[in-house]
Amino acid sequence: MLLLGTRDVGAVSEPAIVAKGLRKSFGDLVAVDNIDLEIPSGICFGLLGPNGAGKTTTIRMLQAASPLSGGSLEVLGRDVVTDGRAVRSRIGVVPQEDNLDPDFTAEYNLIVYARYYGIRGSVAREKTAELLEEVGLTEKAGEKVPHLSGGMKRRLIVARGLINDPELLVLDEPTTGLDPQARHRVWDQIRKYRRKGRTVLLTTHYMDEAELLCDDLAIIDQGRILIRGPPRKLIDETVGREAIEFVASPFDGGEQALDRIAERAAESNIKSSRIADRVIAYGDAIESLATEFESDSKIHDTIRRRATLEDVFLQLTGRQLRE
């Protein structure tokens, strides 16, 4: 069992989420394996992991949409088992999939959804107009969903998730498939909500997104938490501040050159990763590798860069493809 306490981030108040020994299994498959996790209120918290790590299962339990197999889970001070309806009324959810009603206009999608929270009449219309303006869709209010672009649909789903003015906003891969402009528009909406002092729980496969938006995060795999902390701290402690990529063609001796770099990194206790046409080395001692191999005729390029959260993610979870 991995026990994690509250970090010194965000406002000091009642935790937004408290999980103790949280477990979810499907027959012999353990999707969430005895997790202890406390998330403060007023921060953006990232829940990261490869496919099948247990992220979506955890989110469904947070929404009181899937029963627990063991342990306990409180959201906004309420037990999801005994007070599921109260939990759902106080949170907003932005799912990964597009589940807007295609027969309705953008405006009517929000008005109808507001009714689930007892918001009706002029209040629902005013709230809808306000949210459409916030996400830049006022001019598309009368358009039916199939006529909206992918980015517009995502922004509409974000607006829908905010219709009940939630205390906790759960975002499940909110920018998957979006172009850079649409991604930044969604990020702006998340930041606006966060500045109100509300809590955000974000899952994403985009490590740059997590690094930019999250105050604190946890990386999970096989239902267990591997590491937790603020993004920059995790980067510094796991791989260091700097990275060098040695790039070579897999042909004409490049493969052997990369093998030599990986071997020398291991001999020198330098952290490294091998992927396709390159070896990535991390940490303070990487310049020794550069001195030795930068002039190698088989190395086509040497790229110096800042280490990122993606480097941490790949170091911890590996590079094999997950289905």
N, C-alpha and C positions, 0 to 999 in steps of 0.2 A: 504494500500500500504506500502511495506517495502522498505525503502530507505537505500542503502548501498554505502559508498564511497570507494575510493582506500585505500588499506592498505599500510603500510610502508614496503613492501617487493618488491624484484626485482629491476630492473633498472628503473630510472626515465626517462620516455619517453612517447610518445603517447600511450594511453591505447590500448591493443590488442582488447578488446571487450567492448562495451558500450551499455547496454540495458536500456531503459527508458520506464516504463509502459508496458513492453512486455507482450503480451497476445496471447494465442492460444486456440481456442475452436472448438469443433466438435459437432455442434448442441447444445444441452444443457450441454454437458460435457466440463468443463473448464480444459484443460490440463496444461496450464501455466497461472498463475493468477496475472497479473499486477506486474511483477518483475522489479526492478531496480537493476542493477548490473554493476560494472565497474571492469575489470580485467586488471592489469598492464601487460606491455610487459616484456618478459624475465623471466617468472616464470613458474612453473608447478602448475596449478590450478585444484583442484579436484571438480567435481560436483557429489555429492553423494545423494542417496535416495533410498527408497524401490521401488519395481516394481510398475509402474503406477504413479510415483511421478512427471513426466514431463521431465526427463533427455533427453530421446531420441528425444522427440518433440522439446526441446530447441536446441539440436544439429542439427536437420534437418533445423531449421530456421537459425542457424549460417552458414550452408552450402548453404544458399539460395536455399534449396530444398523443402521448405514448406512455403507458404505465411503466413504473420503475420495476426492475427485477430485484433490487436491493438498495439499501442505504436510504438517505433522505435528501430532499432538494427543496430549498426555499427560494422564492423569487419575490423581491420587494417585500420581504418579511412574511410572505404567505407560503404555506405548504402546498406544493403543486398537487399532492394527492387528495388532500381534504378541501382545499380552496381553489381548485382548478378554474372555476368560473371567474373568481375574483382576480386571479393572475391574468387570465386572458383579457379581461376588461382594462387592464392597466399597461399592457405591452402592445407594441406595434411590430408587425412582422413583414419583412420584404423577402419573399421567397426567391429562389434561383429561377424557377420556371415562370413563364409568362402565363398567368392564370386569370387575366382580365377577361371580361365578358365581351366577345367580339360583336355581339348584336347591339351593344350600347355605345353611346358616345363617351368620350373621355370624361365629360362632366357627369353624366349619369352613372358611370362606373363608381365614382366617388360618392354620389348621393345615395345610391343603393347600399354601398358598403357602410356608410355612416349609420344606416338604420340598425345594423347589427349591434351598435353601441348605444342605441336609444337616441341618436341624434337625428332629428326630423325637421321638416318644414323649412322656415326661413333660416334657422340656425345651420342646418345641413347645407343649404345653398350658399350661405355666407362663408362657411368653413371651406366648402369646395372651391369657391372663387378665390379665396385667399391662398389655398394650397396650389391651385393651378398657376397663379401668378408667381408664387415662390419657385416653382420648378420650370417656369418659362413656357407654359402651355396654354395661356389664356386665349390666344388666337386659335388654338386647336380644340377648344372646349366642345364645339359642336361636331367634331370629326369622330366617326366610328373607329374603333380600335384597329381594324385591318388597314386603315389608311394612314396610320402613324408609323414613323420609322422605328427601328429597333431601339435607338436612344430615347425617343419620345416615350415609348412603352415603358422602359425602365424608369424614367423619371415619373411617369404616371403611377407606377407601382410603388415608388418611394413615397409619393404624395398620399396614396391610399394607406400606406403603413403609418402615416402621421395623422390620419383623420380623427382619431380619438385622443389626440394630444398625449401620447403615451409617455410614461416615466422611463421605460426601457424600450429601445428600438433594436430589434434583432434583424441583422442583414446577412442573408445567406448568399454569398457570392454575387453581390449586387451589380457588378460591372462586367460579368462574363459576356464576351462577344461584342462589346461596345468598342467603337472607334475612340481615339484619344480625346477628341473634343467632348463626346458624350460621357466618357469616364470622368473627366474633370468637372463636368456639370453635376454629376452625381456626388462627387467628392465635396463640392461646394455645399450641397444640401446636407450632407453628413456633418460637415464642420459647423454649419448654422445651427443644427439641432444640438450638437455637442456644446456650443457656446452658451446655450440656455441652461447649462448645468445638468443636462439629462445624461443617461447612460446609454452607451452603444455597445452591442455585442456583434462583432464582425467576423465572418468566415470568408476567406478568399484564397485563391491559388496564386494571386499576384503579390509577390513578396514586396515589390516597390509600393504597392497600395497599403499593405500592412505597415511598412516602415514609415510611411508618410502620415497615416491616420491614427495609428494606435499609440496610446500612452503606455500600455502594458499588454503582454500577450503570452499565450502558452502554445507550444508545439506538441501535438499529440500524435501517437502512432500505435496501432493495434490496441486502441482503447485506453492507453495509458499516457500520462503527461511526461514528456521527456525533459522539458526545460521550461522555465517561466521567467519573465522579467521585461523591462523596457527594451525596445528594439536595439538601441545603440549599445546598451550594456551587454546584451546577449551577443552582439557582433564582436565587441571588444574582447569578451571573455572566452568566446568559442573559437574564433578564427583570427582575431587581431584586427588592426585597423587597415592594413594594406594587403593587396593581392597582386600577383603577377600571373598572366596567362601566357604560356609558351605555345605557339600555334605552329603546326607542321602538317604537311600533306601526308596522308596515310601511305602514299606511294613514294618511291625514290628514296627510301631510307628514313623517311620522316617518322614512321612507326617505331623504329629502333631508337631514334633520338629521343622521342617522348618516353620510351621505356627507361632510358638512361637517366632522364631527369627525375622520373618517379622513383627510381631506385636510389638516386643520390639524396632526394628529399627524405626518404625513409631512413637512410643511413645517418642523416643530419638531424633527425627528429623534427623535420619541418612538415607541418600539415599540408597535404595536397589532395587533389581530386583529379581523376582522369576521366575525360569525357570526349568521345569522338576524336576530333582532330587537335586536342589540346590537353595540357596539364595545367591545372591552376594551383599555385602555391600560396600559402598564407603565412602571415606573421612577420616578426621583426627581422628574421634571419634570411628572408627571401632574396636579398641582394647578392648573397653569396652564390645562389643558383644563377642569377642573372649574369654575374661576372664570369661564371664558368661556361654558360651555355648560350648567351645572347649572340655570340659571334659564330655559333655553329651554322654551317651552310644549310643544314637540313631544317633549321628553325626559320620559318617564313616571317614570323612577327612575334614581338614581345610586348604585351600590353600591360602597363601599370595602371592600377585603378584602386579605388577605395573598396574595401570589403563590404559586402551587403548582407541583408537578411537572407537572401536566396542562398548565399554560401553557407550560412548557418543551417538552413533547412536541409540542404543536400548533404552536408556533413553528418547530420543527425539521422536522417531518414533514408539515405542512400539514393542512388540514381536509377534504380530499376523502375520500369514502368509499372504503375498500379492500375488495375482495371476497376 
